[in-house]
Each structure stands twice: as structure tokens, then as C-alpha cells.
């Protein structure tokens, strides 16, 4: 199993992986503002972990949301997340990332 680290910088680029690989998404957020990274649609990938680590130092400063997903089947699909407040709906997205995944079977 290979771990593939994805940040906002990889958004929009093609990502090649294999079945059994683990995606590790690390996205900067500040939940004290109400904004959280949320999937644009229901995740079809098994989530292994979802946690937030605040930055050291100032109270109320941002931190990093880490989400670990297992690639369990081959195919080509987009994985999209929006930074938004849950109660404001889709119209108030602060930022959006989209990862274009091509997942192949193990050789």
C-alpha cells in the first residue's frame, strides 16, 4: 500500500493510484469560523480517519484537517471537497478542491 498525500496544491491535476493505496488529504481550515471541509457528494471510499489538528500557538488560529481514504476499486472519478459552513448551503463556498483520480488494479 502506498500513501498519496494530497493538499489544495494538487487540486485540478490528474492523480494516478492503485487499488489498495491510501489517499491522505491534508487541507487547511479554521473551524472556529464555522468553515469546514466537506465532501461535495457522499464519499464512496472507505474513510479510515478524519481528524483536525489545530496550529500550535494562538487560540482560534487555523489548523489542518486530515482525511484518510482507502482506494478499494479501480476506475476514473473526481473527488471534490468544499470549504463552507454547513448551515449556509452550497451557495457560500469559500474554497473548493477537486482531485481527478485514475485508480488502476494492482499489477
C-alpha positions in Angstrom: 0.0 0.0 0.0 1.2 3.4 -1.0 0.2 6.6 0.8 -0.6 9.5 -1.6 -0.5 13.0 0.1 -3.0 15.5 -1.4 -3.2 19.2 -0.5 -5.0 22.1 -2.1 -2.0 22.4 -4.4 -2.8 19.2 -6.2 -6.4 20.2 -6.9 -7.2 20.1 -10.6 -4.4 17.8 -11.6 -4.7 14.1 -12.6 -3.7 11.7 -9.8 -2.8 8.1 -10.7 -3.1 5.5 -8.0 -3.6 1.7 -7.5 -6.3 -0.3 -5.7 -5.2 -0.6 -2.1 -3.5 2.8 -2.0 -4.4 5.3 0.7 -5.2 8.9 0.0 -4.2 11.3 2.7 -5.9 14.6 2.2 -4.5 17.5 4.3 -6.5 20.7 4.0 -6.1 23.9 6.0 -9.2 25.0 7.8 -10.3 27.1 10.8 -13.4 25.5 12.4 -13.7 28.4 14.9 -15.1 30.4 11.9 -17.6 27.7 11.1 -15.9 26.8 7.8 -15.1 23.1 7.4 -14.0 20.9 4.5 -16.9 18.8 3.4 -17.3 16.3 0.5 -19.5 17.7 -2.3 -21.2 14.3 -2.5 -21.4 11.2 -0.4 -18.0 9.5 -0.3 -17.9 6.2 -1.9 -14.5 5.4 -0.5 -14.0 3.9 2.9 -12.8 6.6 5.3 -10.0 5.4 7.6 -9.6 8.6 9.6 -10.9 12.1 9.8 -9.4 14.5 12.3 -8.4 18.1 12.9 -5.1 19.3 14.4 -5.0 22.9 15.5 -1.9 25.0 14.8 0.3 25.5 17.9 0.2 28.9 19.5 -2.7 31.3 19.1 -6.1 30.3 20.2 -8.6 30.4 17.3 -5.8 30.0 14.7 -6.4 27.6 11.8 -5.1 24.1 11.6 -5.1 21.1 9.3 -8.0 18.6 8.6 -6.6 15.2 7.7 -8.8 12.7 5.9 -7.5 9.2 5.0 -9.4 7.2 2.3 -8.7 3.7 1.0 -8.9 3.2 -2.8 -10.9 0.0 -2.9 -11.8 -0.3 -6.6 -10.5 0.7 -10.0 -11.9 3.5 -12.1 -11.8 7.1 -13.0 -13.6 9.7 -10.9 -13.4 13.1 -9.3 -13.2 13.6 -5.6 -14.4 17.1 -4.6 -14.5 19.0 -1.3 -15.8 22.4 -0.4 -14.7 24.7 2.4 -18.1 26.0 3.7 -20.3 26.5 6.7 -22.8 23.6 6.8 -25.8 25.8 7.6 -25.2 28.1 4.6 -25.5 25.5 1.9 -23.8 25.2 -1.4 -24.1 28.9 -2.4 -21.5 30.1 0.2 -18.4 28.1 -0.7 -15.1 29.8 0.4 -12.8 27.4 -1.5 -13.2 24.1 -3.5 -10.7 21.4 -4.4 -11.2 18.7 -7.0 -8.9 15.7 -7.4 -9.1 13.8 -10.7 -8.3 10.2 -9.8 -7.4 7.3 -12.1 -7.2 4.1 -10.0 -5.8 1.0 -11.6 -5.7 -2.6 -10.4 -2.6 -3.9 -8.7 -0.1 -5.4 -11.3 
